[in-house]
Amino acid sequence: MEFNDILYSKHAGIARITINREKVMNAFRGETVEEMILALRDADNDPEVGVVVLAGAGERAFCTGGDQSSHDGKYTGRGVVGLPVEELHTAIRDCRVPVIARVQGYAIGGGNVLCTLCDITIASEKAIFGQVGPKVGSVDPGWGTAYLARIVGEKKARELWYFCRRYTAAQAEEMGLVNIVVRHEELDATVDAWCVELLEKSPTAVAIAKRSFNADSDNIRGISNAGIEALALFYQTEESKEGSRAFREKRKPDFRGARDRSR
């Protein structure tokens, strides 16, 4: 199995999926998402795999969400802006083995949503978490919002999305978004140790536990699907397009002005 945007390997029961787009801080494009889905499904179908580690290449970022430079503003095709992110989210949740997020740097926007969805998140002390959607005319209407509220609480989830602030690894651990924060140089050893510990457990019992946890929140899948349809329509508006333009032009967006002009 050959990939362009990710690195994928399996060894000793551990499948490792690494977003390999370091130059754009591991932001994902359509091809990246498609490859991650394929790798997750392969790992899920391999009886020798007992845990998946999701990571980002380099030192700067785990993942910074969708690559704003990879589309021309024409939101057509499969998924929103050609990114089947809802399928990626489903692949993480439906994978029968635990998925661990290894976060060494920025986990922003869609990258923060990936951390939310992973079963376990292990972070370096250098990691930074946060949302960016409303700053660029976007949002994650489902797992990134409704499910996040289950993890960190309604008030904190609203704060994350409304203000788009940045949070240290320690703050993320305090709010429940991260399981453990370790010294940067101990990150890989800690991830490996947690993987080994998981591999000692009954794979069937763990799979049933994961299915049981998911069943309690699976209604959010419907919220997400409906929200994605609304989001596709929102992306056609001048208000949303102003966010992408401002990002590319490195200026502050004028959302209210753009919204007024579209009426």
N, C-alpha and C positions, 0 to 999 in steps of 0.2 A: 504494500500500500504506500504510494508516493504522495507527498503533500508539498505545497509551495509556501503556505502561510503559517503552518504549525510544525512542530516537531512532535513525533509520536513514537513511543517505545513501550515495550512490555518486558518486565524482568522480575523474576521471583515473586510473582503474584501482584505486582504493582504496575499499573498502566499510567504513563506520564504524558500529559498533553500540554504542550508549551506554545503559547502564541508567540510566533517568531517574526514580529514586525517592530523591532526595537527602534528603528528610525522614526516611527510615528507613535512611540510610547505604547506599542502593542494595541493600538486602536484597531478595531476589526472592520473589514469590508465584507461584501457578500461571500467571496471565496473563503475567507477565514472562517466565517460562521458555518458554511457548508462542510468544510474539512473537520471542524470541531464536532459537528453532529455525526459525521461518519466515524470518527475516532471513538466517540462515546458509545455509539452503537456496537462497534467492534469489541470494545472492552466489555460491554454488557453481555455480549454473546459468547465471550471466552470464559469457560468454566474455571480456568486457571487464575483469572484475575479476581482479586478480592478487594481492591481499593483503587480509586483513580485519583491522581494528583493533577490539579489544574494550575498552571503557572504562566508567567510571562517572562520572556527572554530579557537578559541584561539586568541592570541594577536599578533603573529609574522607575519602571512601572510594571505592575501586574497587568492592568488593562485600563485604558482610558475611554472605553466605549466605542461608539460608531465613528469611523473615520470620516470627518466632515469634508475632506478633500476628495473622497472616492466616488462622489456622485455629482451630477450637474443640476440637481434640483428637480429632476423629473421622477416623480415617485410612482413608478410603475413596476410591474413584474411581481415575482414571488416575494411575499413579505413586505414590510414597510421599507421604503427606499431600497428595495432589492435585498434586504437583510432579513432572512427568516429567523429572527431572534426568538420568536415565540416557540419555534421548533427546537432551538437550542435549549431554551429554558425547560421544555418538556423532556428533552433527552437527559438533562441533568437530574430532574426529578424522577423520571421513569427508570433510570439506570439502577439496577438492583443492588449494586454495591455502593458504599459510601463514596462521595466525591469530596476531596479535601482541596480547599483553595490555599495555595502557598503565596502569600502576599509579601513582597520584598520592597515595594515602592508605592506609587500612586494606584489606587483603586477608585476610579472616578467614573461617574455616569453609568454607562452600561457595564463597566468593570465592577462598580460597586454592587450592581444588581446581581452579577455572577457570584460575588461573595455572599450576598443575601441568600441565594438559591443553593449554594453548596452546603452539604451536610455539616462540614466542619471548616472553620477558617483559622489558619495559623499565620500569624503576622510577625514580621520583623519590627523592631522598635522604630525603624525608619519609615514604616508604612504610613500612608496618608489616605484617608477615606473621605468620600463626599459625593454629592450630586451636582449636576450641571444643567439638567434638562431645561428648566425655566429660563436659564441664562442664554440658551441658544434656540429657544422656541420649540422645545420638545418635552416629553415626559414618558414615563413607563407606567401605563395604566393597568396595573395588575400585580404581578409578582413584585415589581420594584416598589410599589406603593402599599397595596393592601397586605401583602405578605410581610413586607418590612415592618408594618405596624404591629404584627403579631410578635415579631422578634424584639423590637426596641421600644414598643409602646406607641400609642397614637400621637402623643405630644411630640416625642422625639422624631418620629417619622415625618410629621408635618414640618417640623423645624428643618430637617435635612432637605426636604423638597422645596419648601417655600423660600429659604434663604440661600441655599447652595453654598454653604460654608464648608471649610475643610476641618477634618478631625484627625487628631493623632491616633496612633495605634492604641495607646493607653485609654483614650476617650472612647474609641470604638469598642474596646474590651469592656469598659465600664457600662456602656449602653447595651451590651449583649450581642453586638454584631460580630465580634471576634471571640474565639474560644480561649486563645492564649497568645500572649505577646512575649517574644524572646529576643535576646541579643542578636543583632544582625548576623554575626558570624556563627550563631548556633541554629539558624533557621532550617537549613537542610537536614542537619542531624536530628532536630526535633520532628520535622515532617517524617523522616524515615522511621524514627522510633514510634510515632503514632501509627504509621502504616503497619509496622511489624506487630504492634499490639493488636491491631484490628484483625490481621491475618491469623491470629491465634484463636479468634472467636468463631463460633458456628456460623458459616456463611448463610445457611437457610434462616437461622434465627435473626441474623442481622437484616436479611432481605425482608423478612416479615415485619420486623420493627420499622424499617424504612417505609414499607407500604402502609403500615398503620399510621405513622406520623403523617404521611402524605394524604391519607384518606380524610383526615380531620380538616385539611385546608384545601382540598381539591376543588371546592366551589370557586376558588379564586381563578382557576383555569378558565371558567366561563366569563368572569369579569375581565380577564386579560384578553380573551378573544374578541369580546365586544369592544373593549377599549382600543385594541389595535385597529379595528375597523374605523373607529372615530378618529384615531390618530392619523390614519392615512388621509382622511378628509382634511384634517387640520393642517397637514403638511402642504396642502395645496394653497393655503391662504398666504396673503402678503405678510401677515404677522409672523408666521412661522418662518417664511423665507427670509425675512429681515434678520432673524437670528443666525441663520447660516451665512448670510452675506456679511454680517458684522464680524462673525468669527473669522472668516477668511480674510477680511479687510483689517482685522485686528483693531476694532473700534467698539465703543459701547453701542449696543443696539437701541433703536428707537421703536419699541414694540407698540406703544400707544399711538404714535403717529402712523405707523404702518397699518394698524387696525382701523384707524379712522379713514385712511385712504381707500381701504378695501370695501367700505360700505357704499 
